[in-house]
Amino acid sequence: MTCYCDLHIHSALSPCGDNDMTPNNIVNMAVLCGLNIIAITDHNSIGNVEAAMKAAENLPITVVPGMELETAEEAHFVCLFPTMEKAAGFNSWLDKYRLPIQNKPKIFGDQLYLNEKDEPTGTEELLLVTAASCSIYDAAPAARSFGAAIFPAHVDKTAYSVISNLGTVPEDLGFTTVELSKNISKEEALFKFPYLSKYHIITNSDSHYLDSFYETQNPIDLEEPTAAALIKKLSSPLD
């Protein structure tokens, strides 16, 4: 079946995310946009994922546990997990690599924890938009050990992408999927980076605001609209 997906959405926990990006606002906006599957992917954290999953329990949408990981290479990678428990396991693994840099809300923005009723439950004191000290060569196998699909984010961007910082998509890391930003078409990307033809190429909104969600821009054929089916698809080599 064809599932309309937006697999890169930030909540109010990301300091660059608008404070209106609450669990209920996100999942209800996604339903209004006609999406079948979304992923909450805050910077280096899964802190608001469970609340979004609970907020979506009675809605016709699947919320996949996710994270936008920034490694020591200062490149971004989307990690999608089959269950909240698996996501929590990787989040715990990442703890030892988090840098003790304090957030400055007046400069970077708030980092809000919210429950499934959109009630604030706290703030994250450590700055999330900074690179963890682990290499992607450590993080990729660790994420997969928790059942994740992991893929380079917005590879066409000139900053915080694996191509801009490493020069290419490393073949020895086992990636099967790459993400494009909304600023480039698949045809333009393949003309600029022909070697991307060996990967599943997807595009997501990277939304930080409620008015920028995708609708039908990222259709993916899946066996069923579940996290497990999505991860299986994105982790399998291109036919």
C-alpha positions as CSV (number, residue, x, y, z in Angstrom):
1,M,0.0,0.0,0.0
2,T,1.1,3.6,-0.6
3,C,1.7,5.5,2.6
4,Y,2.2,9.2,2.7
5,C,5.1,9.9,5.1
6,D,6.9,12.8,6.7
7,L,9.8,11.2,8.6
8,H,11.6,14.3,9.8
9,I,9.6,16.5,12.2
10,H,10.8,18.5,15.1
11,S,8.8,19.2,18.3
12,A,9.2,22.0,20.8
13,L,12.0,20.1,22.4
14,S,14.3,21.1,19.6
15,P,15.4,24.7,20.3
16,C,14.9,25.6,16.7
17,G,11.4,24.2,16.8
18,D,8.4,26.5,17.4
19,N,6.8,26.2,20.8
20,D,3.5,25.4,19.0
21,M,5.1,22.1,17.9
22,T,3.3,20.2,20.7
23,P,2.4,16.5,20.5
24,N,-1.3,17.1,19.8
25,N,-0.6,19.9,17.4
26,I,1.8,17.8,15.4
27,V,-0.3,14.6,15.2
28,N,-3.5,16.5,14.4
29,M,-1.8,18.6,11.7
30,A,-0.4,15.5,10.2
31,V,-3.9,14.0,10.0
32,L,-5.2,17.2,8.3
33,C,-2.3,16.9,5.8
34,G,-3.4,13.4,4.9
35,L,-0.3,11.7,6.2
36,N,-0.3,8.0,7.2
37,I,3.1,7.9,9.0
38,I,5.2,10.6,10.7
39,A,8.4,10.5,12.8
40,I,9.3,12.8,15.6
41,T,13.0,13.5,15.2
42,D,14.3,16.0,17.6
43,H,18.0,16.8,17.8
44,N,19.8,14.2,19.8
45,S,16.8,13.3,21.9
46,I,13.6,11.2,22.0
47,G,12.1,13.3,24.8
48,N,8.7,14.1,23.3
49,V,8.3,11.0,21.2
50,E,6.2,9.0,23.6
51,A,3.9,11.9,24.3
52,A,3.2,12.2,20.5
53,M,2.6,8.4,20.2
54,K,0.1,8.6,23.1
55,A,-1.6,11.7,21.5
56,A,-2.0,9.7,18.3
57,E,-3.5,6.6,19.8
58,N,-7.1,7.3,18.6
59,L,-6.1,8.9,15.3
60,P,-5.6,7.3,11.9
61,I,-1.8,7.9,11.9
62,T,1.3,6.0,12.9
63,V,4.0,7.9,14.9
64,V,7.4,6.3,14.6
65,P,10.0,6.9,17.3
66,G,12.9,8.9,15.9
67,M,15.8,11.2,16.4
68,E,17.9,13.5,14.3
69,L,21.4,12.6,15.4
70,E,24.4,14.9,15.0
71,T,27.7,13.1,15.2
72,A,31.2,14.3,15.8
73,E,31.5,14.8,12.0
74,E,28.9,17.6,12.4
75,A,26.6,15.7,10.0
76,H,23.0,14.9,10.6
77,F,21.4,11.4,10.4
78,V,17.8,10.4,10.9
79,C,17.3,7.4,13.1
80,L,13.9,5.6,13.1
81,F,13.1,2.9,15.7
82,P,10.6,0.1,15.7
83,T,9.5,0.7,19.3
84,M,9.8,3.3,22.0
85,E,11.8,0.8,24.1
86,K,14.4,0.4,21.3
87,A,14.6,4.2,20.9
88,A,15.1,4.6,24.6
89,G,17.9,2.0,24.5
90,F,19.8,4.0,21.8
91,N,19.1,7.3,23.7
92,S,20.8,5.8,26.7
93,W,23.7,4.6,24.6
94,L,24.1,8.2,23.4
95,D,24.1,9.7,26.9
96,K,27.9,9.2,27.3
97,Y,28.6,11.1,24.2
98,R,26.5,14.2,25.0
99,L,28.6,17.3,25.5
100,P,27.9,19.3,28.8
101,I,27.0,22.5,27.0
102,Q,24.2,24.4,28.7
103,N,21.4,25.7,26.6
104,K,20.8,29.5,26.4
105,P,17.1,29.9,25.6
106,K,17.4,33.5,24.7
107,I,19.9,32.6,22.1
108,F,19.0,29.1,20.9
109,G,15.4,28.8,21.9
110,D,13.4,26.8,24.5
111,Q,13.7,23.0,24.8
112,L,10.3,22.0,26.2
113,Y,9.3,18.6,27.4
114,L,5.5,18.0,27.0
115,N,3.1,15.3,27.9
116,E,0.3,13.8,25.7
117,K,-2.0,16.7,26.8
118,D,0.5,19.3,25.7
119,E,1.3,20.2,29.3
120,P,4.9,21.3,29.9
121,T,6.7,18.8,32.1
122,G,10.1,20.4,32.1
123,T,12.9,21.8,30.0
124,E,16.2,20.2,28.8
125,E,19.1,22.1,30.2
126,L,21.8,20.7,27.9
127,L,21.9,22.2,24.4
128,L,20.6,19.7,21.9
129,V,21.8,21.4,18.7
130,T,25.4,20.4,19.2
131,A,27.4,17.5,17.9
132,A,27.7,14.4,20.1
133,S,31.3,13.2,20.6
134,C,30.7,9.9,18.9
135,S,31.6,9.2,15.2
136,I,29.0,8.0,12.8
137,Y,31.2,4.9,12.5
138,D,30.2,4.2,16.2
139,A,26.7,5.5,16.0
140,A,25.4,3.7,12.9
141,P,26.1,0.2,14.2
142,A,24.9,1.2,17.6
143,A,21.6,2.5,16.2
144,R,21.1,-0.7,14.1
145,S,21.7,-2.8,17.2
146,F,18.5,-1.3,18.5
147,G,16.6,-2.1,15.4
148,A,16.9,1.3,13.7
149,A,16.9,2.4,10.2
150,I,19.5,5.2,10.0
151,F,20.1,7.4,6.9
152,P,21.9,10.6,6.1
153,A,19.7,13.7,6.4
154,H,19.3,16.4,3.8
155,V,22.4,15.2,1.9
156,D,22.2,18.1,-0.6
157,K,22.7,20.8,2.0
158,T,25.9,22.7,2.2
159,A,26.1,22.4,6.0
160,Y,25.4,19.5,8.5
161,S,25.2,16.9,5.7
162,V,27.3,13.9,5.2
163,I,28.2,15.0,1.6
164,S,29.2,18.6,2.7
165,N,31.3,17.4,5.6
166,L,32.7,14.0,4.3
167,G,32.5,14.6,0.6
168,T,30.3,11.6,-0.2
169,V,28.0,9.1,1.3
170,P,30.5,6.5,2.8
171,E,29.8,3.1,1.2
172,D,31.3,1.3,4.2
173,L,28.6,2.4,6.6
174,G,25.9,0.3,5.0
175,F,23.4,3.0,4.2
176,T,20.5,2.0,1.9
177,T,18.5,5.3,2.1
178,V,19.3,8.9,1.8
179,E,17.2,12.0,2.5
180,L,17.0,15.1,0.3
181,S,15.9,18.5,1.6
182,K,12.8,20.2,0.2
183,N,15.2,22.5,-1.8
184,I,16.1,20.0,-4.5
185,S,14.2,17.6,-6.7
186,K,15.3,13.9,-7.1
187,E,16.2,14.6,-10.7
188,E,18.4,17.6,-9.7
189,A,20.0,15.6,-7.0
190,L,20.8,12.6,-9.3
191,F,22.3,15.0,-11.8
192,K,24.5,16.6,-9.2
193,F,25.3,13.4,-7.3
194,P,24.8,10.4,-9.7
195,Y,26.0,7.8,-7.1
196,L,22.8,8.4,-5.1
197,S,21.0,6.2,-7.7
198,K,22.0,3.2,-5.6
199,Y,20.0,4.3,-2.6
200,H,16.3,4.7,-1.7
201,I,15.8,8.5,-2.1
202,I,13.2,10.1,0.1
203,T,12.4,13.7,1.0
204,N,10.9,15.0,4.2
205,S,9.7,18.4,5.4
206,D,12.2,18.8,8.3
207,S,9.4,20.8,9.9
208,H,10.0,23.1,12.7
209,Y,6.6,24.9,12.3
210,L,3.1,23.6,11.9
211,D,2.6,25.2,8.5
212,S,5.4,23.3,6.7
213,F,4.4,19.7,7.0
214,Y,4.5,17.5,3.9
215,E,1.3,16.1,2.4
216,T,1.8,13.7,-0.6
217,Q,5.4,14.6,-1.4
218,N,6.9,11.4,0.1
219,P,4.9,8.3,-0.9
220,I,6.4,5.0,0.2
221,D,5.0,1.6,-0.7
222,L,4.8,-0.5,2.4
223,E,3.3,-3.9,3.4
224,E,1.4,-2.1,6.1
225,P,1.5,1.4,7.8
226,T,3.7,0.4,10.7
227,A,7.1,1.3,12.1
228,A,8.4,-2.2,11.5
229,A,7.3,-2.2,7.8
230,L,8.8,1.2,7.3
231,I,12.2,0.3,8.8
232,K,12.3,-3.0,6.8
233,K,11.8,-1.0,3.6
234,L,14.3,1.7,4.3
235,S,16.9,-0.7,5.6
236,S,16.7,-3.1,2.5
237,P,18.9,-2.6,-0.5
238,L,17.3,-0.9,-3.5
239,D,15.9,-3.5,-5.9
